Each structure stands twice: as structure tokens, then as C-alpha cells.
């Protein structure tokens, strides 16, 4: 995961004891791709992208970028569809995306250098295939260079999942869940920072993910009943 700019003040927050009762929902492992599944999905999407680029099939290039966008920013589907090229700040040393979230609230989502390079490559591919990259045009567009629908992205994600040979129970919002769990662990459980990245109104929503990635708890379970010498 990314090492974000030093000027971002990261603050840690304690985890509450009664998360499920307070929030009314939980995140379980069926909603988050593991590292092996992420690699399979990215590999399949990249292969489809290369084929699409060679054969001038823009949808395959766009769908590859959609996968990378979800895994590297954790955006909601509605946020993905509303992004314009002007929202992507990747020149002159900038590394962020201006996102319009729920209630038309804007936030900056920081991105790492690897995804920044992917964004640049995607823009080059779009230009080569004849699509506009001016500030006012949509980043994820349909074949008519207009805003793509949420339904179309959801369908594209399902196709990508099937192409990668992954379980059919995954849906596009799982990219957001996956990003959150990996970023939480990479940031040392910095809930405040992850909350800002995701645009959660309440930090309690972010803290729900602790049940999925609590590495200390998993390590403790592995030691359960193994404190002494195991019987033959």
C-alpha cells in the first residue's frame, strides 16, 4: 500500500466494544477479496485490456481501469461514474482525486505512485482510441463518450470476476470493502485517515472493518490450545 505524504496528520482512534450493536451491520470475509484473488482479478483484467487495446475495444480498457480504480481508491460506484478528467490531480507532483460523495460533499482521496502511473497509461490509451481527455469529460465513459451508468459498471465487474474464475458472490462494492481492509492494516489501523479516504460520515462505520482484518486476534486464535506441548 501507499506511503502517503508526511504533511497528512494521522491520528489513531480506539476501537469501540459494541460495533455491531451501534452500526447495525457487519463486514465479513465473503465481501473482501484476499491477496490471491486480487492478483487473479488484476491479471485477468490486464490481459483483457491488452487484447482490447490491440483490437480497439475501448470497453475492455475501461473495465481494466475500473478494477484498478476500485482497488486503489475504494470509491463507491456512484462516485466512479461521476468522476471527470479534471478531478484527477496527477500533474506537477500532485497525487489525489477530487471526489463528490454522498450529499454532494467533496473530498480529496490520496493515491499512490503506482496507481498514478496507471492513470497516466489509461489516459494515453483513451487518446489513442479516439476518446476525449479534456477536464469536463467523464473518466469512465461509455462508447459514446458520455457518462457510464452504475448498472453498466456493475455488469462489467461481474464479467471481470467470471473471467478471473472468482466466486460469483462478489459484486463491485466489494472493491471498496477490499480497499478498506487492506488500507486499515497498512496504516496500522489508522481509522481516522481511512475514514477520510472513504468519506464515511461516522468513524464507527470505518471501525466495523476491524472484524475482518484484526491480525492480532487471528494470531491469538492460532495459538489457542497450543500453549503447552501438544498431545500425540
C-alpha positions in Angstrom: 0.0 0.0 0.0 0.9 3.6 -0.4 3.1 5.7 1.9 1.2 8.9 2.0 2.6 12.5 2.2 4.2 13.4 5.5 2.1 16.5 5.9 -1.1 14.4 6.4 -1.6 14.3 10.1 -2.6 10.7 11.0 -4.4 10.2 14.3 -5.4 6.9 15.8 -8.7 6.1 17.4 -9.7 3.4 19.8 -12.0 0.6 18.6 -15.4 0.5 20.3 -16.6 -2.6 22.0 -20.2 -2.8 20.6 -19.7 -2.0 17.0 -22.4 -4.4 15.7 -25.0 -3.0 18.0 -24.2 0.6 17.2 -24.0 0.3 13.4 -26.4 -2.5 12.7 -24.3 -4.1 10.0 -21.1 -6.1 9.7 -18.4 -6.8 7.1 -17.4 -10.5 6.7 -14.7 -12.1 4.6 -17.1 -13.0 1.8 -17.2 -9.3 0.9 -13.5 -8.8 0.7 -11.1 -10.3 -1.8 -7.9 -11.8 -0.4 -4.5 -11.1 -1.9 -4.5 -14.2 -4.1 -7.9 -13.2 -5.6 -6.8 -9.6 -6.1 -3.8 -10.9 -8.1 -6.1 -13.1 -10.2 -8.6 -10.3 -10.9 -5.9 -7.8 -11.8 -4.1 -10.3 -14.1 -7.3 -11.2 -15.9 -8.3 -7.6 -16.3 -4.9 -6.6 -17.6 -4.9 -9.4 -20.1 -8.4 -8.3 -21.3 -7.1 -4.7 -21.5 -4.2 -5.6 -23.7 -6.4 -7.6 -26.0 -8.9 -4.7 -26.1 -6.2 -2.1 -26.8 -4.8 -4.2 -29.7 -8.2 -4.7 -31.2 -9.6 -1.2 -30.5 -12.2 -2.3 -28.0 -12.3 0.5 -25.5 -14.7 -1.2 -23.1 -12.0 -3.7 -22.1 -9.5 -0.9 -21.5 -12.1 1.0 -19.4 -13.1 -2.1 -17.4 -9.4 -2.7 -16.5 -9.1 0.8 -15.2 -12.4 0.5 -13.3 -10.9 -2.5 -11.4 -7.7 -0.6 -10.6 -9.7 2.5 -9.6 -11.8 0.5 -7.1 -8.8 -1.4 -5.6 -6.7 1.8 -5.3 -9.3 4.3 -4.1 -12.2 2.4 -2.6 -14.7 4.7 -4.4 -18.4 4.0 -4.4 -19.9 3.1 -7.8 -21.8 6.4 -8.0 -18.5 8.2 -7.3 -16.8 6.3 -10.1 -19.4 7.2 -12.6 -19.3 10.9 -11.7 -15.6 11.4 -12.0 -14.3 13.7 -14.7 -10.8 14.0 -16.0 -10.5 17.4 -14.2 -11.0 15.6 -10.9 -7.8 13.6 -11.4 -4.9 15.6 -10.0 -1.7 13.8 -11.1 0.4 16.5 -12.7 3.1 18.8 -11.2 3.7 16.4 -8.3 0.0 16.1 -7.3 -1.3 12.6 -6.3 -5.0 12.8 -5.5 -8.6 12.7 -6.8 -11.3 15.1 -6.0 -14.4 13.0 -5.3 -18.0 14.1 -5.0 -19.6 11.7 -2.4 -22.9 11.4 -0.7 -24.8 14.7 -0.2 -22.6 16.2 -2.9 -19.8 16.5 -0.4 -16.4 16.8 -1.9 -13.2 15.2 -0.5 -9.7 14.5 -1.6 -8.6 10.9 -2.0 -4.9 10.4 -1.9 -3.4 7.9 -4.4 0.0 6.1 -4.5 2.6 6.4 -7.2 1.7 3.0 -8.7 -1.9 4.0 -9.4 -0.8 7.4 -10.6 1.2 5.6 -13.4 -1.9 3.5 -14.2 -4.0 6.7 -14.5 -1.5 8.2 -17.0 -1.4 5.0 -19.0 -5.2 4.9 -19.1 -5.3 8.5 -20.4 -2.8 7.6 -23.1 -4.9 4.6 -24.1 -8.1 6.8 -24.3 -6.4 9.3 -26.5 -5.1 6.6 -28.8 -8.5 5.0 -29.1 -10.1 8.4 -30.0 -11.8 9.4 -26.7 -11.6 12.8 -25.1 -9.5 13.5 -22.1 -10.4 17.2 -21.6 -11.2 18.2 -18.0 -15.0 18.2 -18.5 -15.3 14.7 -20.0 -16.0 11.6 -17.8 -13.2 9.4 -16.7 -15.2 6.2 -17.1 -17.3 6.8 -20.2 -19.4 4.7 -22.4 -18.7 4.1 -26.1 -20.5 7.3 -26.9 -18.1 9.2 -24.7 -20.9 10.0 -22.2 -21.3 9.2 -18.6 -21.5 5.4 -18.0 -24.3 4.0 -15.8 -23.9 2.3 -12.5 -25.6 -0.7 -13.9 -23.1 -0.9 -16.7 -20.2 -0.9 -14.3 -21.8 -3.5 -12.1 -22.2 -5.7 -15.1 -18.6 -5.1 -16.3 -17.4 -6.1 -12.8 -19.3 -9.3 -12.9 -17.8 -10.1 -16.3 -14.3 -9.5 -14.9 -15.0 -11.7 -11.9 -16.1 -14.5 -14.2 -13.2 -14.1 -16.5 -10.8 -14.3 -13.5 -12.6 -17.5 -12.2 -13.5 -16.0 -8.9 -16.7 -16.7 -6.8 -19.9 -15.2 -8.2 -20.9 -13.8 -4.9 -18.5 -10.8 -5.3 -20.1 -7.6 -6.5 -18.5 -4.3 -7.4 -18.9 -2.7 -4.0 -16.5 -5.5 -2.7 -13.7 -3.4 -4.3 -14.4 -0.7 -1.7 -14.5 -3.3 1.1 -11.2 -4.8 -0.1 -9.5 -1.4 -0.3 -10.7 -0.5 3.2 -9.4 -3.7 4.9 -6.0 -3.6 3.2 -5.6 0.2 3.9 -6.5 -0.3 7.5 -3.9 -2.9 8.0 -1.2 -1.0 6.0 -1.9 2.2 8.0 -1.6 0.4 11.4 -5.4 0.6 12.0 -5.5 4.4 11.5 -9.3 4.6 11.4 -9.4 8.4 11.2 -7.3 8.5 8.0 -9.2 5.7 6.4 -12.5 7.4 7.3 -11.3 10.5 5.4 -10.3 8.4 2.4 -13.6 6.7 2.2 -15.8 9.7 3.0 -17.6 7.9 5.9 -19.8 10.3 7.9 -19.1 8.4 11.1 -15.8 6.7 12.1 -18.0 3.9 13.6 -18.7 2.8 10.0 -15.0 2.5 9.3 -14.4 0.6 12.6 -16.7 -2.2 11.5 -13.9 -3.5 9.3 -11.9 -4.4 12.3 -13.6 -7.7 12.5 -12.2 -8.7 9.1 -8.5 -7.7 9.4 -7.7 -7.9 13.1 -4.4 -9.6 12.7 -3.6 -9.7 16.4 -6.8 -11.5 17.0 -6.2 -14.1 14.3 -2.7 -14.7 15.6 -4.2 -15.4 19.1 -6.7 -17.9 17.6 -3.8 -19.8 16.0 -2.2 -20.1 19.5 -5.5 -21.3 21.1 -5.0 -24.6 22.9 -1.3 -24.7 21.8 0.1 -23.1 24.9 1.6 -26.3 26.1 3.0 -29.4 24.4 0.5 -31.0 22.1 -0.5 -34.5 22.9 0.4 -37.2 20.3 
